[in-house]
Amino acid sequence: MISTSKKKSFFGRMTEKLEDVLLMRPEPDEEMLEELEDVLISSDIGMDTTMRIIESLRDAIRHNRLYNADDVRAQIKEIVGEMLDKGDRLQLSGETPLFIMMIGVNGVGKTTSIAKLAHMLKNEGKSVLLVAADTFRAAAAEQLSIWAERVDVPIIKHREGADPSAVIYDGCNAAKARGIDVVICDTAGRLQNKKNLMAELAKMNKVIDREFEGAARETLLVVDATTGKNAVSQAKEFNEVAELTGIILTKLDGTAKGGIVVTIADEFDLPVKYIGLGEGMDDLEPFDPRQFAESIFEG
């Protein structure tokens, strides 16, 4: 369960500004909608997503379904909850291992998110293997090895610059030999050449398919919530080439505008699967869309 202090950090000043609007305008009208629109956009909720929220509110007002500020408050929670709730969770019930392909640019917290996810799954009784397949980033394997030791899970790695698919192949063999439940693969961290990235990921997935036919697969993009519109741009770019299945949103620890979560989920129809709420090993939590929507008005 997310602590009250961490709930407050989700939306920062957005909560206070929304409440100010509702207090100043107890009866819903067009001026209220304009002020709500300004608050949503300033809180990192994108223009398209904001307009969908406002149009839904306008429609409800037009059909006399919203009579006061409490009705508007409840409607916003419902709209945001529906936008966020994609219904997808990790596929952990298959007979073969679940492979989680982790993607993200440098600095977003990909390596620490891998460690936190491994820690969480291990505490749930799953056996976990890390595979250091981001072989072109300097010292990536060494950094992941440090975290593997801290979490006390095995890791497969090669020398820097090695073929990522070769590392994946060795990871598959290790998973077979050890009966691993979840294989977390640290993969591409760059987007300079989309064609090469797509080919690299396709090759790695082909190796997995050959070694574990029908294995469940997740491709998760790690993005930094504090980067705002840049996080949305990264989601767009990676989603075009990587067939993402979900998002891990890091650094929602008091400095971020939580609206970015709504934008990413809505614009790309992708579930936010985990959120990072701090630096501790237990500060990666499964994302609860309804709880998140409720926190809009919890100050």
WOLINZI-V832089 format. One record per residue. N is the residue number from 0. RES is the residue in three letters. PHI is phi in whole degrees, -180 to 180 (none if undefined). NEAR is the number of other C-alpha atoms within 10 Angstrom. D_CENTER is the distance of its C-alpha to the mean C-alpha in Angstrom with 2 decimals. Layout:
n->N res->RES phi->PHI near->NEAR d_center->D_CENTER
n->N res->RES phi->PHI near->NEAR d_center->D_CENTER
//
This chain:
n->0 res->MET phi->none near->7 d_center->17.85
n->1 res->ILE phi->-76 near->14 d_center->16.32
n->2 res->SER phi->-68 near->7 d_center->19.26
n->3 res->THR phi->-61 near->11 d_center->20.82
n->4 res->SER phi->-62 near->11 d_center->20.56
n->5 res->LYS phi->-76 near->14 d_center->16.78
n->6 res->LYS phi->-59 near->21 d_center->16.64
n->7 res->LYS phi->-61 near->18 d_center->18.86
n->8 res->SER phi->-76 near->22 d_center->16.62
n->9 res->PHE phi->-53 near->27 d_center->13.83
n->10 res->PHE phi->-116 near->26 d_center->16.01
n->11 res->GLY phi->52 near->21 d_center->18.71
n->12 res->ARG phi->-75 near->16 d_center->21.75
n->13 res->MET phi->-57 near->23 d_center->20.41
n->14 res->THR phi->-58 near->20 d_center->21.58
n->15 res->GLU phi->-64 near->15 d_center->24.98
n->16 res->LYS phi->-66 near->17 d_center->25.48
n->17 res->LEU phi->-63 near->19 d_center->24.76
n->18 res->GLU phi->-64 near->18 d_center->27.17
n->19 res->ASP phi->-61 near->13 d_center->29.70
n->20 res->VAL phi->-62 near->18 d_center->29.74
n->21 res->LEU phi->-69 near->19 d_center->30.26
n->22 res->LEU phi->-71 near->12 d_center->32.94
n->23 res->MET phi->-76 near->10 d_center->34.80
n->24 res->ARG phi->-130 near->16 d_center->34.75
n->25 res->PRO phi->-65 near->15 d_center->35.22
n->26 res->GLU phi->-110 near->16 d_center->36.02
n->27 res->PRO phi->-65 near->20 d_center->33.53
n->28 res->ASP phi->-153 near->16 d_center->34.85
n->29 res->GLU phi->-65 near->10 d_center->33.98
n->30 res->GLU phi->-65 near->11 d_center->34.06
n->31 res->MET phi->-60 near->17 d_center->31.49
n->32 res->LEU phi->-62 near->19 d_center->29.17
n->33 res->GLU phi->-64 near->12 d_center->29.71
n->34 res->GLU phi->-70 near->16 d_center->28.90
n->35 res->LEU phi->-63 near->22 d_center->25.73
n->36 res->GLU phi->-59 near->18 d_center->24.68
n->37 res->ASP phi->-61 near->14 d_center->25.28
n->38 res->VAL phi->-64 near->20 d_center->23.23
n->39 res->LEU phi->-63 near->22 d_center->20.13
n->40 res->ILE phi->-65 near->17 d_center->20.39
n->41 res->SER phi->-71 near->15 d_center->21.02
n->42 res->SER phi->-104 near->20 d_center->17.84
n->43 res->ASP phi->74 near->25 d_center->15.57
n->44 res->ILE phi->-87 near->24 d_center->15.51
n->45 res->GLY phi->-62 near->21 d_center->16.71
n->46 res->MET phi->-59 near->15 d_center->20.25
n->47 res->ASP phi->-62 near->13 d_center->19.78
n->48 res->THR phi->-65 near->21 d_center->17.44
n->49 res->THR phi->-59 near->21 d_center->19.84
n->50 res->MET phi->-65 near->15 d_center->22.80
n->51 res->ARG phi->-66 near->14 d_center->21.56
n->52 res->ILE phi->-65 near->20 d_center->21.29
n->53 res->ILE phi->-64 near->19 d_center->24.68
n->54 res->GLU phi->-64 near->13 d_center->26.36
n->55 res->SER phi->-65 near->15 d_center->25.44
n->56 res->LEU phi->-65 near->21 d_center->26.95
n->57 res->ARG phi->-61 near->18 d_center->29.92
n->58 res->ASP phi->-63 near->12 d_center->30.58
n->59 res->ALA phi->-66 near->17 d_center->30.61
n->60 res->ILE phi->-65 near->19 d_center->33.00
n->61 res->ARG phi->-60 near->11 d_center->35.15
n->62 res->HIS phi->-98 near->8 d_center->35.60
n->63 res->ASN phi->59 near->9 d_center->36.37
n->64 res->ARG phi->-100 near->14 d_center->33.46
n->65 res->LEU phi->-119 near->21 d_center->32.51
n->66 res->TYR phi->-108 near->14 d_center->35.44
n->67 res->ASN phi->-153 near->15 d_center->34.18
n->68 res->ALA phi->-63 near->19 d_center->31.38
n->69 res->ASP phi->-63 near->14 d_center->30.31
n->70 res->ASP phi->-65 near->17 d_center->29.89
n->71 res->VAL phi->-63 near->22 d_center->27.78
n->72 res->ARG phi->-58 near->17 d_center->25.57
n->73 res->ALA phi->-65 near->14 d_center->25.11
n->74 res->GLN phi->-68 near->18 d_center->24.52
n->75 res->ILE phi->-62 near->19 d_center->21.70
n->76 res->LYS phi->-58 near->19 d_center->19.94
n->77 res->GLU phi->-67 near->15 d_center->20.58
n->78 res->ILE phi->-62 near->16 d_center->19.47
n->79 res->VAL phi->-64 near->23 d_center->16.10
n->80 res->GLY phi->-59 near->19 d_center->15.63
n->81 res->GLU phi->-68 near->16 d_center->16.52
n->82 res->MET phi->-64 near->25 d_center->14.24
n->83 res->LEU phi->-84 near->25 d_center->11.15
n->84 res->ASP phi->-86 near->20 d_center->12.66
n->85 res->LYS phi->-96 near->17 d_center->12.16
n->86 res->GLY phi->76 near->12 d_center->13.66
n->87 res->ASP phi->-101 near->12 d_center->11.91
n->88 res->ARG phi->-130 near->15 d_center->11.60
n->89 res->LEU phi->-62 near->14 d_center->12.27
n->90 res->GLN phi->-89 near->15 d_center->15.75
n->91 res->LEU phi->-105 near->16 d_center->17.72
n->92 res->SER phi->-109 near->10 d_center->21.12
n->93 res->GLY phi->-74 near->11 d_center->22.42
n->94 res->GLU phi->-77 near->10 d_center->25.59
n->95 res->THR phi->-99 near->18 d_center->24.24
n->96 res->PRO phi->-61 near->24 d_center->21.45
n->97 res->LEU phi->-86 near->23 d_center->17.80
n->98 res->PHE phi->-101 near->23 d_center->16.69
n->99 res->ILE phi->-111 near->23 d_center->13.12
n->100 res->MET phi->-92 near->25 d_center->13.07
n->101 res->MET phi->-100 near->25 d_center->10.84
n->102 res->ILE phi->-127 near->26 d_center->10.91
n->103 res->GLY phi->166 near->24 d_center->10.74
n->104 res->VAL phi->-74 near->17 d_center->13.63
n->105 res->ASN phi->-60 near->15 d_center->15.71
n->106 res->GLY phi->94 near->11 d_center->15.03
n->107 res->VAL phi->-89 near->22 d_center->11.27
n->108 res->GLY phi->97 near->19 d_center->11.48
n->109 res->LYS phi->-65 near->26 d_center->10.90
n->110 res->THR phi->-63 near->23 d_center->14.10
n->111 res->THR phi->-68 near->19 d_center->13.71
n->112 res->SER phi->-66 near->23 d_center->10.31
n->113 res->ILE phi->-59 near->23 d_center->12.34
n->114 res->ALA phi->-64 near->25 d_center->15.11
n->115 res->LYS phi->-65 near->22 d_center->13.42
n->116 res->LEU phi->-66 near->22 d_center->12.04
n->117 res->ALA phi->-61 near->26 d_center->15.60
n->118 res->HIS phi->-61 near->22 d_center->17.14
n->119 res->MET phi->-63 near->19 d_center->15.50
n->120 res->LEU phi->-65 near->16 d_center->16.51
n->121 res->LYS phi->-63 near->18 d_center->19.87
n->122 res->ASN phi->-66 near->10 d_center->20.52
n->123 res->GLU phi->-86 near->9 d_center->20.01
n->124 res->GLY phi->92 near->9 d_center->22.81
n->125 res->LYS phi->-89 near->15 d_center->21.11
n->126 res->SER phi->-87 near->19 d_center->22.54
n->127 res->VAL phi->-127 near->25 d_center->20.10
n->128 res->LEU phi->-126 near->26 d_center->20.93
n->129 res->LEU phi->-99 near->26 d_center->19.27
n->130 res->VAL phi->-127 near->29 d_center->20.22
n->131 res->ALA phi->-90 near->26 d_center->20.44
n->132 res->ALA phi->-101 near->30 d_center->20.38
n->133 res->ASP phi->-88 near->28 d_center->19.30
n->134 res->THR phi->-81 near->23 d_center->23.05
n->135 res->PHE phi->-98 near->18 d_center->23.61
n->136 res->ARG phi->-93 near->15 d_center->21.93
n->137 res->ALA phi->-56 near->11 d_center->24.61
n->138 res->ALA phi->66 near->13 d_center->24.48
n->139 res->ALA phi->-61 near->18 d_center->21.03
n->140 res->ALA phi->-65 near->24 d_center->22.67
n->141 res->GLU phi->-65 near->14 d_center->24.56
n->142 res->GLN phi->-63 near->13 d_center->21.60
n->143 res->LEU phi->-67 near->24 d_center->19.82
n->144 res->SER phi->-63 near->22 d_center->23.23
n->145 res->ILE phi->-61 near->13 d_center->23.52
n->146 res->TRP phi->-70 near->21 d_center->20.35
n->147 res->ALA phi->-60 near->22 d_center->21.51
n->148 res->GLU phi->-66 near->12 d_center->24.77
n->149 res->ARG phi->-65 near->12 d_center->23.33
n->150 res->VAL phi->-81 near->17 d_center->21.34
n->151 res->ASP phi->66 near->15 d_center->24.38
n->152 res->VAL phi->-129 near->17 d_center->22.93
n->153 res->PRO phi->-72 near->14 d_center->24.58
n->154 res->ILE phi->-139 near->22 d_center->23.47
n->155 res->ILE phi->-112 near->22 d_center->24.82
n->156 res->LYS phi->-148 near->23 d_center->25.33
n->157 res->HIS phi->-122 near->18 d_center->27.81
n->158 res->ARG phi->-70 near->13 d_center->29.33
n->159 res->GLU phi->-61 near->18 d_center->27.61
n->160 res->GLY phi->90 near->12 d_center->27.88
n->161 res->ALA phi->-70 near->14 d_center->28.26
n->162 res->ASP phi->-67 near->16 d_center->27.21
n->163 res->PRO phi->-56 near->25 d_center->23.59
n->164 res->SER phi->-67 near->22 d_center->24.76
n->165 res->ALA phi->-67 near->16 d_center->27.51
n->166 res->VAL phi->-67 near->22 d_center->25.14
n->167 res->ILE phi->-60 near->27 d_center->23.20
n->168 res->TYR phi->-60 near->19 d_center->26.65
n->169 res->ASP phi->-65 near->15 d_center->27.67
n->170 res->GLY phi->-65 near->24 d_center->24.47
n->171 res->CYS phi->-62 near->25 d_center->25.35
n->172 res->ASN phi->-63 near->14 d_center->28.86
n->173 res->ALA phi->-66 near->18 d_center->27.82
n->174 res->ALA phi->-64 near->22 d_center->25.59
n->175 res->LYS phi->-64 near->15 d_center->28.65
n->176 res->ALA phi->-64 near->9 d_center->31.03
n->177 res->ARG phi->-104 near->12 d_center->29.11
n->178 res->GLY phi->63 near->14 d_center->27.77
n->179 res->ILE phi->-74 near->17 d_center->24.13
n->180 res->ASP phi->-84 near->22 d_center->21.64
n->181 res->VAL phi->-134 near->24 d_center->18.36
n->182 res->VAL phi->-111 near->24 d_center->18.33
n->183 res->ILE phi->-103 near->24 d_center->15.42
n->184 res->CYS phi->-107 near->26 d_center->16.19
n->185 res->ASP phi->-78 near->25 d_center->15.45
n->186 res->THR phi->-121 near->27 d_center->15.99
n->187 res->ALA phi->-55 near->25 d_center->16.25
n->188 res->GLY phi->-124 near->21 d_center->15.54
n->189 res->ARG phi->-145 near->16 d_center->17.59
n->190 res->LEU phi->-134 near->16 d_center->18.26
n->191 res->GLN phi->-61 near->8 d_center->21.94
n->192 res->ASN phi->-133 near->8 d_center->23.15
n->193 res->LYS phi->-61 near->15 d_center->21.08
n->194 res->LYS phi->-63 near->10 d_center->23.86
n->195 res->ASN phi->-66 near->12 d_center->23.90
n->196 res->LEU phi->-63 near->19 d_center->20.17
n->197 res->MET phi->-61 near->17 d_center->20.40
n->198 res->ALA phi->-65 near->13 d_center->23.52
n->199 res->GLU phi->-64 near->18 d_center->22.12
n->200 res->LEU phi->-67 near->21 d_center->19.20
n->201 res->ALA phi->-62 near->15 d_center->21.70
n->202 res->LYS phi->-65 near->16 d_center->24.13
n->203 res->MET phi->-65 near->21 d_center->21.84
n->204 res->ASN phi->-67 near->17 d_center->20.92
n->205 res->LYS phi->-64 near->15 d_center->24.65
n->206 res->VAL phi->-63 near->17 d_center->25.52
n->207 res->ILE phi->-62 near->21 d_center->23.28
n->208 res->ASP phi->-61 near->15 d_center->24.81
n->209 res->ARG phi->-69 near->12 d_center->28.24
n->210 res->GLU phi->-85 near->14 d_center->27.91
n->211 res->PHE phi->-136 near->18 d_center->25.99
n->212 res->GLU phi->-61 near->11 d_center->26.83
n->213 res->GLY phi->81 near->14 d_center->24.49
n->214 res->ALA phi->-64 near->17 d_center->21.90
n->215 res->ALA phi->-65 near->20 d_center->18.58
n->216 res->ARG phi->-137 near->20 d_center->15.85
n->217 res->GLU phi->-128 near->19 d_center->12.08
n->218 res->THR phi->-121 near->21 d_center->10.76
n->219 res->LEU phi->-109 near->25 d_center->7.23
n->220 res->LEU phi->-97 near->27 d_center->6.52
n->221 res->VAL phi->-97 near->31 d_center->6.00
n->222 res->VAL phi->-129 near->27 d_center->6.75
n->223 res->ASP phi->-93 near->25 d_center->9.05
n->224 res->ALA phi->-63 near->27 d_center->9.26
n->225 res->THR phi->-74 near->21 d_center->12.99
n->226 res->THR phi->-88 near->16 d_center->13.57
n->227 res->GLY phi->58 near->21 d_center->13.44
n->228 res->LYS phi->-62 near->16 d_center->14.70
n->229 res->ASN phi->-64 near->13 d_center->14.26
n->230 res->ALA phi->-65 near->21 d_center->10.46
n->231 res->VAL phi->-65 near->22 d_center->11.30
n->232 res->SER phi->-62 near->13 d_center->13.92
n->233 res->GLN phi->-63 near->18 d_center->11.91
n->234 res->ALA phi->-60 near->23 d_center->9.68
n->235 res->LYS phi->-64 near->14 d_center->13.16
n->236 res->GLU phi->-64 near->13 d_center->14.91
n->237 res->PHE phi->-68 near->21 d_center->12.86
n->238 res->ASN phi->-65 near->18 d_center->12.53
n->239 res->GLU phi->-70 near->12 d_center->16.30
n->240 res->VAL phi->-119 near->17 d_center->17.09
n->241 res->ALA phi->-117 near->21 d_center->14.68
n->242 res->GLU phi->51 near->13 d_center->14.22
n->243 res->LEU phi->-62 near->20 d_center->10.48
n->244 res->THR phi->-111 near->21 d_center->9.74
n->245 res->GLY phi->178 near->25 d_center->6.02
n->246 res->ILE phi->-125 near->24 d_center->2.60
n->247 res->ILE phi->-111 near->28 d_center->2.34
n->248 res->LEU phi->-105 near->29 d_center->3.87
n->249 res->THR phi->-100 near->25 d_center->7.42
n->250 res->LYS phi->65 near->22 d_center->10.85
n->251 res->LEU phi->-86 near->24 d_center->10.84
n->252 res->ASP phi->-120 near->23 d_center->14.26
n->253 res->GLY phi->123 near->18 d_center->16.79
n->254 res->THR phi->-102 near->13 d_center->16.75
n->255 res->ALA phi->-87 near->21 d_center->13.84
n->256 res->LYS phi->-96 near->23 d_center->14.43
n->257 res->GLY phi->-63 near->27 d_center->12.07
n->258 res->GLY phi->-60 near->25 d_center->13.01
n->259 res->ILE phi->-61 near->25 d_center->10.49
n->260 res->VAL phi->-62 near->28 d_center->7.97
n->261 res->VAL phi->-64 near->24 d_center->10.91
n->262 res->THR phi->-61 near->25 d_center->11.68
n->263 res->ILE phi->-64 near->26 d_center->8.69
n->264 res->ALA phi->-63 near->22 d_center->8.83
n->265 res->ASP phi->-76 near->22 d_center->12.58
n->266 res->GLU phi->-70 near->15 d_center->13.48
n->267 res->PHE phi->-112 near->14 d_center->11.78
n->268 res->ASP phi->52 near->15 d_center->12.00
n->269 res->LEU phi->-117 near->22 d_center->8.64
n->270 res->PRO phi->-75 near->25 d_center->7.18
n->271 res->VAL phi->-82 near->28 d_center->4.08
n->272 res->LYS phi->-92 near->22 d_center->5.27
n->273 res->TYR phi->-143 near->22 d_center->5.24
n->274 res->ILE phi->-128 near->25 d_center->6.07
n->275 res->GLY phi->-97 near->26 d_center->8.69
n->276 res->LEU phi->-114 near->21 d_center->11.88
n->277 res->GLY phi->169 near->15 d_center->14.47
n->278 res->GLU phi->-93 near->15 d_center->16.19
n->279 res->GLY phi->-72 near->10 d_center->17.49
n->280 res->MET phi->-62 near->17 d_center->16.84
n->281 res->ASP phi->-95 near->13 d_center->16.07
n->282 res->ASP phi->-94 near->21 d_center->13.65
n->283 res->LEU phi->-115 near->25 d_center->10.46
n->284 res->GLU phi->-129 near->17 d_center->10.43
n->285 res->PRO phi->-57 near->18 d_center->9.51
n->286 res->PHE phi->-81 near->21 d_center->8.24
n->287 res->ASP phi->-110 near->18 d_center->11.54
n->288 res->PRO phi->-61 near->22 d_center->11.65
n->289 res->ARG phi->-71 near->16 d_center->15.38
n->290 res->GLN phi->-64 near->14 d_center->15.51
n->291 res->PHE phi->-63 near->21 d_center->13.15
n->292 res->ALA phi->-63 near->23 d_center->15.51
n->293 res->GLU phi->-62 near->17 d_center->18.44
n->294 res->SER phi->-71 near->20 d_center->17.54
n->295 res->ILE phi->-56 near->25 d_center->18.31
n->296 res->PHE phi->-114 near->18 d_center->21.94
n->297 res->GLU phi->-113 near->15 d_center->21.99
n->298 res->GLY phi->-102 near->16 d_center->23.50
//
